[in-house]
Amino acid sequence: MKLIVIYGPPAAGKLTVSKELSRITGYKVFHNHLAIDFIESVLDRSNAKFWELLDRYRIGLIEAASHNTQ
C-alpha cells in the first residue's frame, strides 16, 4: 500500500489536490471530514470518547486498507 499524506491549513485545497491525485494515480482518498462527520453524528467534539473513536476509526481503516490485496 502506498500512502500519501496531504497536510495544510483549512481551505488550502487539500481535498481538491487529493481528488486530482486520485484521478491521475487511481489511489483512494481518505476524506478526513467524512470520518469526523461520522463520529459527530452521534457524539459532540467535547466528548472525550469522540477523539478516541475518531483515532480508532482512522487507524482501523488504514490498517484494513493496508491488508487489501487488490
PyMOL Python script that loads the backbone (N, CA, C, O; Angstrom):
from pymol import cmd

cmd.read_pdbstr("""\
ATOM      1  N   MET A   1       0.842  -1.175   0.000  1.00  0.00           N
ATOM      2  CA  MET A   1       0.000   0.000   0.000  1.00  0.00           C
ATOM      3  C   MET A   1       0.885   1.234   0.000  1.00  0.00           C
ATOM      4  O   MET A   1       1.870   1.306   0.734  1.00  0.00           O
ATOM      5  N   LYS A   2       0.530   2.188  -0.817  1.00  0.00           N
ATOM      6  CA  LYS A   2       1.212   3.473  -0.819  1.00  0.00           C
ATOM      7  C   LYS A   2       0.305   4.474  -0.131  1.00  0.00           C
ATOM      8  O   LYS A   2      -0.905   4.498  -0.361  1.00  0.00           O
ATOM      9  N   LEU A   3       0.898   5.297   0.709  1.00  0.00           N
ATOM     10  CA  LEU A   3       0.144   6.279   1.474  1.00  0.00           C
ATOM     11  C   LEU A   3       0.752   7.650   1.240  1.00  0.00           C
ATOM     12  O   LEU A   3       1.947   7.857   1.452  1.00  0.00           O
ATOM     13  N   ILE A   4      -0.075   8.578   0.805  1.00  0.00           N
ATOM     14  CA  ILE A   4       0.350   9.961   0.620  1.00  0.00           C
ATOM     15  C   ILE A   4      -0.457  10.808   1.590  1.00  0.00           C
ATOM     16  O   ILE A   4      -1.686  10.741   1.606  1.00  0.00           O
ATOM     17  N   VAL A   5       0.225  11.594   2.387  1.00  0.00           N
ATOM     18  CA  VAL A   5      -0.442  12.469   3.350  1.00  0.00           C
ATOM     19  C   VAL A   5      -0.331  13.900   2.836  1.00  0.00           C
ATOM     20  O   VAL A   5       0.760  14.390   2.543  1.00  0.00           O
ATOM     21  N   ILE A   6      -1.477  14.555   2.734  1.00  0.00           N
ATOM     22  CA  ILE A   6      -1.507  15.956   2.328  1.00  0.00           C
ATOM     23  C   ILE A   6      -1.959  16.753   3.537  1.00  0.00           C
ATOM     24  O   ILE A   6      -3.061  16.557   4.049  1.00  0.00           O
ATOM     25  N   TYR A   7      -1.108  17.641   3.980  1.00  0.00           N
ATOM     26  CA  TYR A   7      -1.340  18.395   5.205  1.00  0.00           C
ATOM     27  C   TYR A   7      -1.261  19.882   4.900  1.00  0.00           C
ATOM     28  O   TYR A   7      -0.421  20.321   4.114  1.00  0.00           O
ATOM     29  N   GLY A   8      -2.133  20.644   5.521  1.00  0.00           N
ATOM     30  CA  GLY A   8      -2.087  22.086   5.334  1.00  0.00           C
ATOM     31  C   GLY A   8      -3.197  22.772   6.103  1.00  0.00           C
ATOM     32  O   GLY A   8      -4.019  22.110   6.737  1.00  0.00           O
ATOM     33  N   PRO A   9      -3.226  24.092   6.052  1.00  0.00           N
ATOM     34  CA  PRO A   9      -4.227  24.851   6.794  1.00  0.00           C
ATOM     35  C   PRO A   9      -5.627  24.663   6.193  1.00  0.00           C
ATOM     36  O   PRO A   9      -5.763  24.199   5.061  1.00  0.00           O
ATOM     37  N   PRO A  10      -6.657  25.023   6.950  1.00  0.00           N
ATOM     38  CA  PRO A  10      -8.023  24.918   6.435  1.00  0.00           C
ATOM     39  C   PRO A  10      -8.184  25.706   5.131  1.00  0.00           C
ATOM     40  O   PRO A  10      -7.593  26.771   4.948  1.00  0.00           O
ATOM     41  N   ALA A  11      -8.991  25.154   4.244  1.00  0.00           N
ATOM     42  CA  ALA A  11      -9.366  25.800   2.977  1.00  0.00           C
ATOM     43  C   ALA A  11      -8.171  26.071   2.062  1.00  0.00           C
ATOM     44  O   ALA A  11      -8.183  27.021   1.280  1.00  0.00           O
ATOM     45  N   ALA A  12      -7.141  25.231   2.165  1.00  0.00           N
ATOM     46  CA  ALA A  12      -5.952  25.403   1.317  1.00  0.00           C
ATOM     47  C   ALA A  12      -6.061  24.623   0.010  1.00  0.00           C
ATOM     48  O   ALA A  12      -5.237  24.801  -0.888  1.00  0.00           O
ATOM     49  N   GLY A  13      -7.070  23.761  -0.103  1.00  0.00           N
ATOM     50  CA  GLY A  13      -7.245  22.975  -1.319  1.00  0.00           C
ATOM     51  C   GLY A  13      -6.761  21.543  -1.215  1.00  0.00           C
ATOM     52  O   GLY A  13      -6.523  20.895  -2.234  1.00  0.00           O
ATOM     53  N   LYS A  14      -6.610  21.040   0.001  1.00  0.00           N
ATOM     54  CA  LYS A  14      -6.103  19.676   0.194  1.00  0.00           C
ATOM     55  C   LYS A  14      -6.999  18.634  -0.481  1.00  0.00           C
ATOM     56  O   LYS A  14      -6.504  17.735  -1.161  1.00  0.00           O
ATOM     57  N   LEU A  15      -8.306  18.754  -0.297  1.00  0.00           N
ATOM     58  CA  LEU A  15      -9.221  17.775  -0.886  1.00  0.00           C
ATOM     59  C   LEU A  15      -9.230  17.887  -2.408  1.00  0.00           C
ATOM     60  O   LEU A  15      -9.291  16.874  -3.105  1.00  0.00           O
ATOM     61  N   THR A  16      -9.171  19.099  -2.918  1.00  0.00           N
ATOM     62  CA  THR A  16      -9.119  19.296  -4.370  1.00  0.00           C
ATOM     63  C   THR A  16      -7.875  18.634  -4.958  1.00  0.00           C
ATOM     64  O   THR A  16      -7.955  17.947  -5.976  1.00  0.00           O
ATOM     65  N   VAL A  17      -6.735  18.840  -4.319  1.00  0.00           N
ATOM     66  CA  VAL A  17      -5.490  18.220  -4.768  1.00  0.00           C
ATOM     67  C   VAL A  17      -5.589  16.699  -4.637  1.00  0.00           C
ATOM     68  O   VAL A  17      -5.147  15.968  -5.523  1.00  0.00           O
ATOM     69  N   SER A  18      -6.167  16.225  -3.536  1.00  0.00           N
ATOM     70  CA  SER A  18      -6.313  14.782  -3.317  1.00  0.00           C
ATOM     71  C   SER A  18      -7.163  14.135  -4.395  1.00  0.00           C
ATOM     72  O   SER A  18      -6.819  13.067  -4.902  1.00  0.00           O
ATOM     73  N   LYS A  19      -8.264  14.772  -4.747  1.00  0.00           N
ATOM     74  CA  LYS A  19      -9.149  14.214  -5.774  1.00  0.00           C
ATOM     75  C   LYS A  19      -8.448  14.153  -7.126  1.00  0.00           C
ATOM     76  O   LYS A  19      -8.601  13.177  -7.859  1.00  0.00           O
ATOM     77  N   GLU A  20      -7.693  15.173  -7.457  1.00  0.00           N
ATOM     78  CA  GLU A  20      -6.964  15.173  -8.732  1.00  0.00           C
ATOM     79  C   GLU A  20      -5.867  14.112  -8.723  1.00  0.00           C
ATOM     80  O   GLU A  20      -5.668  13.410  -9.715  1.00  0.00           O
ATOM     81  N   LEU A  21      -5.160  13.998  -7.608  1.00  0.00           N
ATOM     82  CA  LEU A  21      -4.131  12.967  -7.481  1.00  0.00           C
ATOM     83  C   LEU A  21      -4.752  11.576  -7.613  1.00  0.00           C
ATOM     84  O   LEU A  21      -4.170  10.687  -8.236  1.00  0.00           O
ATOM     85  N   SER A  22      -5.920  11.397  -7.033  1.00  0.00           N
ATOM     86  CA  SER A  22      -6.627  10.126  -7.142  1.00  0.00           C
ATOM     87  C   SER A  22      -7.007   9.840  -8.590  1.00  0.00           C
ATOM     88  O   SER A  22      -6.882   8.708  -9.057  1.00  0.00           O
ATOM     89  N   ARG A  23      -7.468  10.856  -9.292  1.00  0.00           N
ATOM     90  CA  ARG A  23      -7.848  10.695 -10.689  1.00  0.00           C
ATOM     91  C   ARG A  23      -6.644  10.280 -11.546  1.00  0.00           C
ATOM     92  O   ARG A  23      -6.755   9.433 -12.433  1.00  0.00           O
ATOM     93  N   ILE A  24      -5.515  10.887 -11.261  1.00  0.00           N
ATOM     94  CA  ILE A  24      -4.308  10.614 -12.044  1.00  0.00           C
ATOM     95  C   ILE A  24      -3.700   9.249 -11.708  1.00  0.00           C
ATOM     96  O   ILE A  24      -3.265   8.520 -12.600  1.00  0.00           O
ATOM     97  N   THR A  25      -3.673   8.913 -10.430  1.00  0.00           N
ATOM     98  CA  THR A  25      -2.961   7.710  -9.985  1.00  0.00           C
ATOM     99  C   THR A  25      -3.854   6.493  -9.747  1.00  0.00           C
ATOM    100  O   THR A  25      -3.381   5.357  -9.769  1.00  0.00           O
ATOM    101  N   GLY A  26      -5.151   6.737  -9.518  1.00  0.00           N
ATOM    102  CA  GLY A  26      -6.040   5.636  -9.151  1.00  0.00           C
ATOM    103  C   GLY A  26      -6.016   5.332  -7.664  1.00  0.00           C
ATOM    104  O   GLY A  26      -6.696   4.411  -7.213  1.00  0.00           O
ATOM    105  N   TYR A  27      -5.245   6.090  -6.891  1.00  0.00           N
ATOM    106  CA  TYR A  27      -5.199   5.898  -5.438  1.00  0.00           C
ATOM    107  C   TYR A  27      -6.534   6.319  -4.828  1.00  0.00           C
ATOM    108  O   TYR A  27      -7.236   7.169  -5.376  1.00  0.00           O
ATOM    109  N   LYS A  28      -6.872   5.727  -3.709  1.00  0.00           N
ATOM    110  CA  LYS A  28      -8.077   6.076  -2.963  1.00  0.00           C
ATOM    111  C   LYS A  28      -7.809   7.329  -2.122  1.00  0.00           C
ATOM    112  O   LYS A  28      -6.667   7.636  -1.778  1.00  0.00           O
ATOM    113  N   VAL A  29      -8.894   8.042  -1.804  1.00  0.00           N
ATOM    114  CA  VAL A  29      -8.791   9.238  -0.959  1.00  0.00           C
ATOM    115  C   VAL A  29      -9.493   8.962   0.364  1.00  0.00           C
ATOM    116  O   VAL A  29     -10.662   8.575   0.385  1.00  0.00           O
ATOM    117  N   PHE A  30      -8.787   9.159   1.453  1.00  0.00           N
ATOM    118  CA  PHE A  30      -9.393   9.109   2.781  1.00  0.00           C
ATOM    119  C   PHE A  30      -9.795  10.541   3.113  1.00  0.00           C
ATOM    120  O   PHE A  30      -8.952  11.382   3.426  1.00  0.00           O
ATOM    121  N   HIS A  31     -11.087  10.798   3.040  1.00  0.00           N
ATOM    122  CA  HIS A  31     -11.625  12.139   3.281  1.00  0.00           C
ATOM    123  C   HIS A  31     -11.850  12.293   4.787  1.00  0.00           C
ATOM    124  O   HIS A  31     -12.832  11.788   5.331  1.00  0.00           O
ATOM    125  N   ASN A  32     -10.947  12.982   5.442  1.00  0.00           N
ATOM    126  CA  ASN A  32     -10.967  13.098   6.893  1.00  0.00           C
ATOM    127  C   ASN A  32     -12.258  13.702   7.423  1.00  0.00           C
ATOM    128  O   ASN A  32     -12.721  13.317   8.497  1.00  0.00           O
ATOM    129  N   HIS A  33     -12.846  14.636   6.694  1.00  0.00           N
ATOM    130  CA  HIS A  33     -14.080  15.259   7.172  1.00  0.00           C
ATOM    131  C   HIS A  33     -15.218  14.251   7.271  1.00  0.00           C
ATOM    132  O   HIS A  33     -16.089  14.381   8.132  1.00  0.00           O
ATOM    133  N   LEU A  34     -15.217  13.251   6.398  1.00  0.00           N
ATOM    134  CA  LEU A  34     -16.250  12.224   6.487  1.00  0.00           C
ATOM    135  C   LEU A  34     -16.092  11.399   7.756  1.00  0.00           C
ATOM    136  O   LEU A  34     -17.081  11.003   8.371  1.00  0.00           O
ATOM    137  N   ALA A  35     -14.857  11.142   8.143  1.00  0.00           N
ATOM    138  CA  ALA A  35     -14.601  10.418   9.389  1.00  0.00           C
ATOM    139  C   ALA A  35     -15.105  11.230  10.580  1.00  0.00           C
ATOM    140  O   ALA A  35     -15.743  10.693  11.487  1.00  0.00           O
ATOM    141  N   ILE A  36     -14.813  12.518  10.565  1.00  0.00           N
ATOM    142  CA  ILE A  36     -15.261  13.398  11.655  1.00  0.00           C
ATOM    143  C   ILE A  36     -16.786  13.467  11.675  1.00  0.00           C
ATOM    144  O   ILE A  36     -17.397  13.341  12.736  1.00  0.00           O
ATOM    145  N   ASP A  37     -17.402  13.667  10.512  1.00  0.00           N
ATOM    146  CA  ASP A  37     -18.863  13.761  10.438  1.00  0.00           C
ATOM    147  C   ASP A  37     -19.531  12.487  10.924  1.00  0.00           C
ATOM    148  O   ASP A  37     -20.574  12.536  11.577  1.00  0.00           O
ATOM    149  N   PHE A  38     -18.928  11.337  10.603  1.00  0.00           N
ATOM    150  CA  PHE A  38     -19.463  10.043  11.025  1.00  0.00           C
ATOM    151  C   PHE A  38     -19.562   9.963  12.546  1.00  0.00           C
ATOM    152  O   PHE A  38     -20.612   9.608  13.082  1.00  0.00           O
ATOM    153  N   ILE A  39     -18.480  10.291  13.241  1.00  0.00           N
ATOM    154  CA  ILE A  39     -18.470  10.241  14.704  1.00  0.00           C
ATOM    155  C   ILE A  39     -19.338  11.356  15.281  1.00  0.00           C
ATOM    156  O   ILE A  39     -20.054  11.150  16.261  1.00  0.00           O
ATOM    157  N   GLU A  40     -19.272  12.530  14.673  1.00  0.00           N
ATOM    158  CA  GLU A  40     -20.007  13.690  15.188  1.00  0.00           C
ATOM    159  C   GLU A  40     -21.526  13.523  15.041  1.00  0.00           C
ATOM    160  O   GLU A  40     -22.290  14.238  15.689  1.00  0.00           O
ATOM    161  N   SER A  41     -21.959  12.596  14.205  1.00  0.00           N
ATOM    162  CA  SER A  41     -23.393  12.360  14.079  1.00  0.00           C
ATOM    163  C   SER A  41     -23.973  11.760  15.362  1.00  0.00           C
ATOM    164  O   SER A  41     -25.186  11.772  15.570  1.00  0.00           O
ATOM    165  N   VAL A  42     -23.096  11.239  16.214  1.00  0.00           N
ATOM    166  CA  VAL A  42     -23.541  10.618  17.457  1.00  0.00           C
ATOM    167  C   VAL A  42     -22.979  11.328  18.692  1.00  0.00           C
ATOM    168  O   VAL A  42     -23.675  11.467  19.698  1.00  0.00           O
ATOM    169  N   LEU A  43     -21.735  11.772  18.620  1.00  0.00           N
ATOM    170  CA  LEU A  43     -21.074  12.384  19.778  1.00  0.00           C
ATOM    171  C   LEU A  43     -20.609  13.802  19.453  1.00  0.00           C
ATOM    172  O   LEU A  43     -20.205  14.089  18.327  1.00  0.00           O
ATOM    173  N   ASP A  44     -20.670  14.681  20.448  1.00  0.00           N
ATOM    174  CA  ASP A  44     -20.123  16.027  20.312  1.00  0.00           C
ATOM    175  C   ASP A  44     -18.601  15.971  20.421  1.00  0.00           C
ATOM    176  O   ASP A  44     -18.044  15.074  21.054  1.00  0.00           O
ATOM    177  N   ARG A  45     -17.943  16.935  19.800  1.00  0.00           N
ATOM    178  CA  ARG A  45     -16.484  17.001  19.877  1.00  0.00           C
ATOM    179  C   ARG A  45     -15.987  17.225  21.298  1.00  0.00           C
ATOM    180  O   ARG A  45     -14.835  16.916  21.604  1.00  0.00           O
ATOM    181  N   SER A  46     -16.832  17.754  22.164  1.00  0.00           N
ATOM    182  CA  SER A  46     -16.437  17.984  23.554  1.00  0.00           C
ATOM    183  C   SER A  46     -16.397  16.686  24.365  1.00  0.00           C
ATOM    184  O   SER A  46     -15.857  16.663  25.470  1.00  0.00           O
ATOM    185  N   ASN A  47     -16.959  15.620  23.827  1.00  0.00           N
ATOM    186  CA  ASN A  47     -16.957  14.323  24.487  1.00  0.00           C
ATOM    187  C   ASN A  47     -15.591  13.661  24.266  1.00  0.00           C
ATOM    188  O   ASN A  47     -15.138  13.523  23.129  1.00  0.00           O
ATOM    189  N   ALA A  48     -14.946  13.257  25.357  1.00  0.00           N
ATOM    190  CA  ALA A  48     -13.614  12.640  25.248  1.00  0.00           C
ATOM    191  C   ALA A  48     -13.642  11.397  24.365  1.00  0.00           C
ATOM    192  O   ALA A  48     -12.656  11.110  23.686  1.00  0.00           O
ATOM    193  N   LYS A  49     -14.734  10.662  24.356  1.00  0.00           N
ATOM    194  CA  LYS A  49     -14.846   9.464  23.521  1.00  0.00           C
ATOM    195  C   LYS A  49     -14.837   9.805  22.035  1.00  0.00           C
ATOM    196  O   LYS A  49     -14.458   8.971  21.213  1.00  0.00           O
ATOM    197  N   PHE A  50     -15.253  11.028  21.680  1.00  0.00           N
ATOM    198  CA  PHE A  50     -15.245  11.449  20.279  1.00  0.00           C
ATOM    199  C   PHE A  50     -13.860  11.260  19.677  1.00  0.00           C
ATOM    200  O   PHE A  50     -13.712  10.631  18.629  1.00  0.00           O
ATOM    201  N   TRP A  51     -12.846  11.804  20.343  1.00  0.00           N
ATOM    202  CA  TRP A  51     -11.478  11.772  19.817  1.00  0.00           C
ATOM    203  C   TRP A  51     -10.908  10.364  19.849  1.00  0.00           C
ATOM    204  O   TRP A  51     -10.169   9.972  18.946  1.00  0.00           O
ATOM    205  N   GLU A  52     -11.246   9.601  20.880  1.00  0.00           N
ATOM    206  CA  GLU A  52     -10.787   8.214  20.956  1.00  0.00           C
ATOM    207  C   GLU A  52     -11.358   7.393  19.800  1.00  0.00           C
ATOM    208  O   GLU A  52     -10.633   6.647  19.143  1.00  0.00           O
ATOM    209  N   LEU A  53     -12.655   7.535  19.558  1.00  0.00           N
ATOM    210  CA  LEU A  53     -13.288   6.795  18.465  1.00  0.00           C
ATOM    211  C   LEU A  53     -12.777   7.251  17.106  1.00  0.00           C
ATOM    212  O   LEU A  53     -12.593   6.434  16.204  1.00  0.00           O
ATOM    213  N   LEU A  54     -12.549   8.543  16.957  1.00  0.00           N
ATOM    214  CA  LEU A  54     -12.033   9.050  15.688  1.00  0.00           C
ATOM    215  C   LEU A  54     -10.664   8.457  15.387  1.00  0.00           C
ATOM    216  O   LEU A  54     -10.398   8.041  14.259  1.00  0.00           O
ATOM    217  N   ASP A  55      -9.808   8.417  16.381  1.00  0.00           N
ATOM    218  CA  ASP A  55      -8.481   7.813  16.194  1.00  0.00           C
ATOM    219  C   ASP A  55      -8.600   6.338  15.832  1.00  0.00           C
ATOM    220  O   ASP A  55      -7.923   5.863  14.920  1.00  0.00           O
ATOM    221  N   ARG A  56      -9.464   5.610  16.549  1.00  0.00           N
ATOM    222  CA  ARG A  56      -9.632   4.177  16.276  1.00  0.00           C
ATOM    223  C   ARG A  56     -10.194   3.939  14.884  1.00  0.00           C
ATOM    224  O   ARG A  56      -9.777   3.008  14.197  1.00  0.00           O
ATOM    225  N   TYR A  57     -11.138   4.774  14.463  1.00  0.00           N
ATOM    226  CA  TYR A  57     -11.739   4.650  13.137  1.00  0.00           C
ATOM    227  C   TYR A  57     -10.691   4.894  12.046  1.00  0.00           C
ATOM    228  O   TYR A  57     -10.581   4.120  11.095  1.00  0.00           O
ATOM    229  N   ARG A  58      -9.933   5.964  12.195  1.00  0.00           N
ATOM    230  CA  ARG A  58      -8.889   6.287  11.211  1.00  0.00           C
ATOM    231  C   ARG A  58      -7.861   5.169  11.107  1.00  0.00           C
ATOM    232  O   ARG A  58      -7.557   4.693  10.014  1.00  0.00           O
ATOM    233  N   ILE A  59      -7.328   4.755  12.256  1.00  0.00           N
ATOM    234  CA  ILE A  59      -6.297   3.721  12.274  1.00  0.00           C
ATOM    235  C   ILE A  59      -6.844   2.403  11.737  1.00  0.00           C
ATOM    236  O   ILE A  59      -6.184   1.734  10.941  1.00  0.00           O
ATOM    237  N   GLY A  60      -8.050   2.026  12.169  1.00  0.00           N
ATOM    238  CA  GLY A  60      -8.654   0.778  11.702  1.00  0.00           C
ATOM    239  C   GLY A  60      -8.856   0.755  10.199  1.00  0.00           C
ATOM    240  O   GLY A  60      -8.629  -0.267   9.551  1.00  0.00           O
ATOM    241  N   LEU A  61      -9.281   1.873   9.645  1.00  0.00           N
ATOM    242  CA  LEU A  61      -9.498   1.940   8.207  1.00  0.00           C
ATOM    243  C   LEU A  61      -8.186   1.852   7.432  1.00  0.00           C
ATOM    244  O   LEU A  61      -8.108   1.171   6.410  1.00  0.00           O
ATOM    245  N   ILE A  62      -7.161   2.537   7.919  1.00  0.00           N
ATOM    246  CA  ILE A  62      -5.860   2.483   7.259  1.00  0.00           C
ATOM    247  C   ILE A  62      -5.262   1.081   7.376  1.00  0.00           C
ATOM    248  O   ILE A  62      -4.666   0.580   6.422  1.00  0.00           O
ATOM    249  N   GLU A  63      -5.417   0.449   8.534  1.00  0.00           N
ATOM    250  CA  GLU A  63      -4.930  -0.927   8.690  1.00  0.00           C
ATOM    251  C   GLU A  63      -5.654  -1.868   7.734  1.00  0.00           C
ATOM    252  O   GLU A  63      -5.019  -2.713   7.102  1.00  0.00           O
ATOM    253  N   ALA A  64      -6.969  -1.735   7.620  1.00  0.00           N
ATOM    254  CA  ALA A  64      -7.734  -2.598   6.716  1.00  0.00           C
ATOM    255  C   ALA A  64      -7.278  -2.385   5.271  1.00  0.00           C
ATOM    256  O   ALA A  64      -7.139  -3.344   4.513  1.00  0.00           O
ATOM    257  N   ALA A  65      -7.051  -1.154   4.904  1.00  0.00           N
ATOM    258  CA  ALA A  65      -6.594  -0.849   3.538  1.00  0.00           C
ATOM    259  C   ALA A  65      -5.212  -1.438   3.280  1.00  0.00           C
ATOM    260  O   ALA A  65      -4.914  -1.865   2.165  1.00  0.00           O
ATOM    261  N   SER A  66      -4.379  -1.459   4.298  1.00  0.00           N
ATOM    262  CA  SER A  66      -3.014  -1.968   4.116  1.00  0.00           C
ATOM    263  C   SER A  66      -3.004  -3.476   3.895  1.00  0.00           C
ATOM    264  O   SER A  66      -2.042  -4.015   3.348  1.00  0.00           O
ATOM    265  N   HIS A  67      -4.060  -4.160   4.313  1.00  0.00           N
ATOM    266  CA  HIS A  67      -4.153  -5.605   4.125  1.00  0.00           C
ATOM    267  C   HIS A  67      -4.929  -5.970   2.875  1.00  0.00           C
ATOM    268  O   HIS A  67      -5.049  -7.149   2.542  1.00  0.00           O
ATOM    269  N   ASN A  68      -5.452  -4.984   2.186  1.00  0.00           N
ATOM    270  CA  ASN A  68      -6.213  -5.219   0.967  1.00  0.00           C
ATOM    271  C   ASN A  68      -5.249  -5.701  -0.126  1.00  0.00           C
ATOM    272  O   ASN A  68      -4.226  -5.065  -0.384  1.00  0.00           O
ATOM    273  N   THR A  69      -5.577  -6.803  -0.749  1.00  0.00           N
ATOM    274  CA  THR A  69      -4.656  -7.395  -1.731  1.00  0.00           C
ATOM    275  C   THR A  69      -5.109  -7.171  -3.171  1.00  0.00           C
ATOM    276  O   THR A  69      -4.722  -7.936  -4.054  1.00  0.00           O
ATOM    277  N   GLN A  70      -5.901  -6.165  -3.428  1.00  0.00           N
ATOM    278  CA  GLN A  70      -6.377  -5.920  -4.795  1.00  0.00           C
ATOM    279  C   GLN A  70      -5.248  -5.623  -5.710  1.00  0.00           C
ATOM    280  O   GLN A  70      -5.463  -5.392  -6.900  1.00  0.00           O
TER     281      GLN A  70
END
""", "prot")
cmd.dss("prot")
cmd.show_as("cartoon", "prot")
cmd.util.cbc("prot")
cmd.orient("prot")
